Each structure stands twice: as C-alpha cells, then as structure tokens.
C-alpha cells in the first residue's frame, strides 16, 4: 500500500500530516471533517485538496491515487458526482483543461467573491445520506475568505450540522478574513513558501527569458503566480509600468495598464492581471522605501534597481507612504468588485498633482 502525492511540490510537513488522515478516511473511520489549508498564494493548497479527494476515493489498494481508476479520472476532470468545487468566477471548461496541465489557478480571479447562492446550491446536493460512488464527498472552497458574509453565515449551518461521509476543505490565503466561528471549527494545516530548489525544479525544462532566481524573488516562490507571470510576460511588463510611473503623467500610466490588459484579454490570459499590477505597485512602494532607507540590497525587484533608485530621488517619503496606503486599500477593494478601469487612476494619486482630478473627470 503506497500513498502517492508526487503532484504536490515541496510541503513535506503537510504531507506528513495528511498521510495518517488519508489512511483513516480510506478506512472510513471518520464520519466527517473540516480542514483549512492556509498559506501563501500559489504554493499548492488547491492542488493538494484535489489530490486528497483522489487518494481517499481511489479504487486501487496498491498505489493511490492511481490516476487510472474511474474515481481518479472523474475527480481529475472535475466531473465526479461527489466533488463540489466552489471558486470565484469559475469557468468549468477552462478548469478541466487547467487541471490536466496541473495549472489549477489559471482561470479564475482570487479576488472575486463567492456568493450565498453557490453555497445553497451545494447544500441542495448534499441531502443524500451517503456519497454517490466514492468513499467520501468532498466540498472544496477555493479562496474560502472570498465567501461574502452572507455565504459564510450560510456555510456555518453546514458545519454545525455536518453531513455524513463529507470532507470540507477551505483553501485560504488570508485566514483572518474567515469568521471566527468558522475558523475555530477547522483543523488547520499550514502551507509554506516553496524552497528555491522545489521552485526551480518545476521550471527547469522551460526556456525562460530571465533567471529562475529573479522569478522566485518577485513571486515569493509561488508557482501559481510564476506561471501567470510567464504566460502574460508580466516580468518584462514591470519595466514598462515603472517607466510610466516615472513620467508622472496619469494618462500615460492609465494607457500602459489598459493596453496590457486589453492585450491579455484578446489572448485569453486576463485573469489576475489587474491584481498583478496592484501587487507590483505594492512591491515598488516597498522597494522605494528600502532604497530611501539605505538598504537597497533587500529590494524585491532587483532587475529594476537602477530605475527604482532614480525614481526614489524624484519622490518624497510622504508619497511613498501614500503608495503603501493605497496599495492596502485597493487590495481590499478588489474583493468588492470595484471597476478595474478606475484602478490605474487611483494608483497614481501620490504622483498626480493638480492635473489629476481633471484627467479623472474626463474619463
């Protein structure tokens, strides 16, 4: 009997915790359980949740998941009757293709809300006393913090009266956004940033235009984010963004953001782009602060060091503080479905001067 979690990169402590739990579930010794996978974006939390569903329900007793039995195949294609997957802006067809490539985060925005209607739809499917065909039913909530308040309250009822033979997994980047009454009921499993070795091994067969070290640094070791950066050429686009900011012209900055977003919409790669722009803005604010503080050796965007240093000579410390404030605020607004087209204007507030309001009103 062999547990195969080879699709999960790194996370050796997580695998050690999950192994006895999977064995208990395969032996049907647990009635129901609520798990919370928390940690940084794009380090394998959602992939792990899918792999557990396959391992528990796999029909092969020698090696599981075997990837060959009907249970494994149906779960891999997200077509299993006992698998319920909730995620922001889900596109099922694209997700099936993404699952085949091991690219589970590619086609949804982690900033969009999951609504109460989706929770109620799952609850209607759980009226049965037993799973259809597997050992357990799995409810996997991608970005569980994106359940709005009404949805979280509705889900709380499910946790208070758990359904038999049911495993619920919340995949969470920001556990502090989960209601305490939900958070306290979960068995929590922490995911860490990937070590550089595991990260670089994933990309060693890919011909990159830049070093893996740089990619690791600007994505904090997130494979999910790194794949998105490669697909959208965002690594190179950061240079254009920085140049646009250095022009101190909100219209130029807005045009650069829009042209890139429109390009990615046409190529089908637009999900997450506006969020990446905001994240770069936040990292730029941090780098500007560090350079002004005399510690440039620890900046994130090391390939842009010279240009960031030049920009730091042109702006004041209070403008950098304003950048940090705006970054925090917009990161929250994105979860409230704010119109993306106004974000470049808001990002430019610290540099705008008197002309900013006129440009904004003319939009």
N, C-alpha and C positions, 0 to 999 in steps of 0.2 A: 504494500500500500504506500503510495507516494503522492504527496501534495506538490503540485507544480504551479508556482507563482512567478514563473520566469518573465511574464509580461510586465511585471511591476519593477521599475528601475529603482535601485537602492532600497531605502526604507527597511533596513534589516530588522530594526527593533519592532516595526509594525508587523512584519511577517512572523516574528516570534510570538507576538501577542495573538495574532489571528490563527495560527496553526491549531492550538488546542480548541479554540472556539469553533473552527470549521469541523473538527472531528466530532465535537458534541452535537453540532447541527446535523451532520451526516448520520449520526446515530439516533437522531430525532429525540434527543434528551432535553431539549429546551422548547418550551411552548412558544414563546415569542421574545423578541429582544429589540431594543432600540439603541442604535450606535450613532455616535457623532464623530465623523472624520474631520479633523480641523487642522489647519496649517496653511502655508503659503499657496498662492495660485499656481496651478500647472505643475505640481510635483507628483501627480499620480493618484490623487484621492478618488476621483471618479472611476478611473481605470480599475483601481483596487476593488471598489464596490461591485463593478460588473464581474470581475474575476471571482469574487467570493460567491456571487449568485451562481456562477457556473460550477465552481468547486463543490458547493453544497448540493446542487441538483444533478451533478454529473452521474451518469449511469455506470461508468467504468470504475471498478473497485481497485484496479492496479495503479492507475495514474489519473489524477483528477486536478483540474479539468482536462479532459482528453482532447477537446476541440473537434471530436468526431461524432459523438452520440447526438441524438435528436435534441436533448436538453441543452447541450453546449452550443449547438448550431443555432437553435432558436433564440437563445439569450444573446449570442454574438450578433445576430441580425435584429435584435430588439423586437422580436416577434413572439416572445414566449407569453402564454396566457397568464402566467403567474409573475410576470415582471411589469412593474409600474414605474415609469421613469418620468419624473417631473423636473422641468428645467425652464429657464427663461427663454421665450421665443423659440420653442422647439420646432425644428423642421424635420419630421421623421425620415424622409427620404435621404436628406443630406446626412443625417446622423447614422444611418445604416452604412453609408459609404465611409463615413469618418471612422466608424467602429472597425471596419475591415482594415483600415490603414493604421489603427491604433491612435487616431487623432481625434479623441472624443470632444475636445473643446473647440473645434474649428468652426462650428456653425451656429453658435448662439452667443448672445451677449451676456456676460456675467453680471451686468449692471441692471438688467430688466427684472421687474417684479413677477412673482408667481402669485396668481390670484386665487380667491376663495373658490371660484367656480371649478378650478382644476382639482382642488382638494376634495370637493364634493363628488366630482366625477369618479375619483379613485375610491372614495368611500362606498359609492353605489356598487362598485365592482367587488367589494370585499364582504358582501353579505353571506357568501358561502362559508360553511364551517371548515372546509378543507381546500387546499390548493387543487387546481385542475389536474395537473400531471406531475409537478415537481414535489420534492420533499417539503419545501417552504415557498411561500410567496415573498417577494422582495419589493419593497417600496423604496426607491432611491430618489432622493431630492437633491438635485444639483444646485449648489449655492443656496442652501437652506435659509440663509439670512435674508434672501430675497422674497421669502414669503411675506406678504404685507401683513399688517396687524390683524386684519380680519381672518386671513388664511391661517396665521399662527394660532389664533384662538380656536378656529375650527379643527385644526390638527391636534390641538391639546385634548380634545374629546376622544380622538382616536387613541391617544396614548393612555388616557385614563381608563378606557375600556378596550384593551388590546385585543386584536383579532387572533385566533389560534393559528399556529404554524405560520407566523408572519415575522419577517425581519425588516425593520425600518432603518434606513441609513441616511442620515443628514450629512451631506458633503458641504463643509463650511469653510470659507476663508476668514470670516470675521465673526467668531463665536459671540462677541459682546453684543451683536445685533439680534441674537436669539432671545426670546422671552425667558427670563429666569425659570419660570415654571416648566418650560420645555427643556431648557439646558440641563436642569438638575436631574431630569429623568433619564438622561442618556449615559451610556457607557462610552467614555471619551477615549479616542485613540489619536494621538498627536503625530502628524506628518512633518518631517523636517525638510529644509532645503537640501537638494541633492548635492553630494560631494562632487567636486570638479571631475573626478575620474569617471563616475557614472554618467555625468552630463556629457563629457567629451566623447565617451564611447558611443553614445547614441548618434552623434553627428559625424563620426569618423569616416563614414562611407559617403558623405555629402561634400561636394566641391563648393566650399564657401568662398566668398569674396573677401572675407575678413577672418580674423583669428577666432578660434573657439574660446580663447581666454576673454576676448572682448565681449563675445556673445554671452558668455557666462556672467560677466560682470554687469552688463546692462539689463539682464533679465533676472538677476539674483538666483541663477541656477534653475529657473523654471523652464522645463522642456516645452510645456504648452505655449508659453509666451514666446520662446525662441523660435518655434515652428511658425508662429504667426508673423514674427519679425522677418523671417526668411521669405515667407510667401508674399509679403507685401513690400519687400525691400525697405522696411522701416529703418534698418540700421543706417542706410545711406540717406534716407529722408530726414533724419535728425539734423544733418548738416544744413539742409535747406530751411528747416524750421528755425535753427539758431541764426542763420543769416537774415531771415525775415524779421525776427525779433530785434536784431541789431540795427535794422533800418529805422526803428522807432516809428513805423507807419502802420496803423491798424488795418488799413485796406490791403496792404501788401501781405501782411500776416494772414488775414482772412482769405485772400485769394490763393495763397500757397496751401493752406489747410483744405480749402474746398476743392482745388484741382486734384490734390492727392486722394481725397475721399471719393470724388467722382470717378477717378481712375480705378479705384479699388471696387467701387460699386459695379462698374462695367465688367470687371474681371471676376466678380463674384466673391471677392475677398474682403468685403467691407466690415464684417462683424468684428468689433473690438478696436477698430482704427481710431475712432474719436477718443476712446478710453486710453489708447496708447499715446496719443498726442498729449492728453492731460497728464499721464504718468511721466512722460518725458519732461513736461513743464515742471512737475514737482521735483524731479531729479536735477534739473537745471538750476532751480532755486537753491537746492541743497549745495550743488557744486559751486555756485556763485558765493554762497555764504562761506564755504570752506576756503575758497581762494582768498576772499577778503580777510579771513581769519588767519591766513598764513599757513594753511595745511593742505596744499594742493595735491599732495601725494595720495590722499584718500578719496578723491573725487570718483564718481561713477563713470562719467563719460570721458574716459581717458583719451580717446582718439580726438576729442574736440577741445582738449585742454588749452591750446593756444588761443582759439577763438573765444572760449569762455573767459579766459584771462583778459582779453581785450575788452569784452563786454563788461567785465567787472570794474574796469577803470571808468566806464561811462555812466554807471548807475549808482544810486545811493543805497546805503544799508536799509533805509526805510522802505525802498522799493522792493528789495529782496524779501523783507518781512511781509510785505503786501502780497508778493507772489506766493509765499508759503500759505498765507491765509486763504487766498483764492483757490489754491490747489485743494486744500482741505474741504472747502465749501462745495466746489464743483464735484469732487469725488462723491459727496453725499447727494448732490442734485441729480447726478446721472441715474441714480436708482429711482428717481421720481419722474422719469420720462421727460426731462427737460428737452426743449427743442435743440437739437445738435447744432443747427446753423448759427445760434447765437453764442455758442461757447467760445469761438475764437475771439470775439469782441470782448467777452468777459475776461479771458486770459490776458488781454492786452491792457487792462485797466492800469497796472502800475507804470506803464510807459506812455500812456496816451496823451496827457496834457490836455489843453483846452479844445483841441480839434476832435477829440474822441467822441463827444456827445453828438456833434454834427454828423460824423460818419455813421454812428449807430442809428440816429434818427432817419437817415436816408436809406437804411436797409429795407 
